[in-house]
Amino acid sequence: MGLPVHPPKVEVFDLTARTNTDSKGRLRAVDEYRLESFGLYMAREIVDHPKLTYVESWLLPELNLRVSDFRWRPGHERVQDFYLDVVSVERGARQWRTVDLYLDIVVSTTGFAEVLDTDEFVSALRAGLLDEQTAQRAMSTTHATVDALARNDYDLAAWLRTSGIELEWRTPGA
């Protein structure tokens, strides 16, 4: 018996309105957007979440990744440095859009990268919510990312620097 399956989650990042329409369709105010040649940075509060208070994310279209750093409510902290969503990114002058491809990677410089949500990925593929080409791209991205992280001692910044990507965070190490 398979898990309940949901369509791919879509988010919209409106640079002009300084809003983020989250995966549940809720419009959220954005504190900061920053556009770089390699991607888009966003920082905003997380409202009404039992474990999280703030998110900073980089959309990296060439890598098919969204890299997020979360702020946790006391008592809910996790051993992770970054949360990586495997996504499809569409860039526009005014809006960017992501489609989540179900697979996620948690990475920590303590020495690990863990792939999450493979069950959702398989269920979505079986339900026809992902075409074969998109599923292959998601799997290739996941394998390449985990391999690159392992080759760089699970240091995301070190790996990204090898591609000329330097991520700057609003609150480094917070």
N, C-alpha and C positions, 0 to 999 in steps of 0.2 A: 504494500500500500504506500503510495507516494505522499509527500507532504503537500499541504495546500500551496498552490502556486499563485503568484501575483505577476502582473505585467511588469516589464522593466520600469524602474523608478526614474522619473524625469525631473530635472531641476532646471530653472531658468535664472540666469544671473544678469540683471538689468543694470548696466553701468550708468545709464543716464538717470534713472529713477533711484539708484542706489538701493535696490531691493534684490532679494533672493526669494524666488518661489520654491519652497522646499519640496521634497519628494511626496509630501502629503497634500500639496497644493496650497499651502499656507504662505501668504506674503510676509516676508520678514525684512526688517530694516537692516541695512548693511552699514557698519561703522567705517569700513575702508575697502576700496577696490584699488588694486595696483596692477597695471598692465606692463608686462615685460615681453621681450621678443619670444621667449620660450613658453609663456603662459600668463595666467590671470590669478592674482591673489585676492582673497576675500576674507574679511574678519567680521564676525557678528556674534551677538548674544544668542544663546539657545534658550528659548522660553518654554516654561512648563515641562521640563524634562526631569525625571527623578534622579538622574545620575550626572548629567552634564550641564555646564553653565555657559560655555563659550567655545567657539570653533574658529580656527584659522585654517584655510585651505588654499592650496595651489592647484589649478587645473593645468595639466601638462599634456596638451593635445598630441604631440609627437610620440609620447610614451604611452598614451591611452590610460593615463592615471589621474586620479584626484588624490593628493596627499593632504591629510588633515592632522592637525594637532589639537587635541581637545583639552579643555579645563574641566576637571572633575569636582563634583561636590565632595566635601569631606566624608571619608569612609567608603567612597566608591572608586578610588584610584585603581588603575590597572598597571601592570608591568608592561608598558609599551611606550615607545617614543613617538611612533607615527602610525596612522591607520591609512592604508592605501585602498582606494576603490578602483577596480578595473572598470573603465568607462569609455564611452564614445563621446568625443567633444566636438561640438559644432561652434565655430567662432563667427561672430558678427561684429559690426562696428558698434552697435548699441547693446546687443545682447549675446551672451554665450549660453549654450544649452548642453547639459550632459544627459546621457542615457546610461544608467547603471547596468553593467553586464553580469551582475550577481556575485562574482568572485571578489573577495577582499583579502588583503594581506596585512597582518599586524607585524610590525617590526620593532625590535629592541636592540640597542647596542650591547645589551647583556649577552647577546649571542644567539638570537633566533629571529626567524621569520616564519609566521604561521599562516597558511592559506585557510580562509574561512568560507563558509556558505557553498561548498561544493554540492551539498544536497539540493539547495535551491537552484543552482546552476543546472544540474541534471534534470530536475523536475521541470524547469522552464524549457529546456531543450526538448524533452519528451512531449511537453504540451504545445510545442510549436511556437513558443514565444520568442525564440531565438532561431534565426536561420543558420545553416551550417557554416557559412562564411564568417558571420559575426561570432559564433561560438568558437570557431577555430582561432580567430583573432584574440578573443578573450583568453583562451587557453595559452596561446603563444605569449601573450603579454604577461600572464601570470608566471609561466616558466622562466621567461627571460628576466623578469624582475627578481624573482627569488634567487636565480643563479647569480645575477649581478650583485645583489645584496650579500650573498654568501662570499663572493670573491672580494668584497670590500669590508669584510668583518662586520656585516650588518650595520654599517654606518651609511645611512641614506645620503647624507650630505657628501661624503667621499665619493660614493657611486655617481651621484648626479654631477659632481664637478668634472668627472671624466667626459661628460657630454657638454661641458660649458654651462651648466645650469647651477646657479647659486641662489638658493631660496633664502629670503630674508623674512623673519617672523616679527610680528608686533611685540610679542613678549617672549623672547628666546629663553628656553629652559624653564618657563613658568609651569 
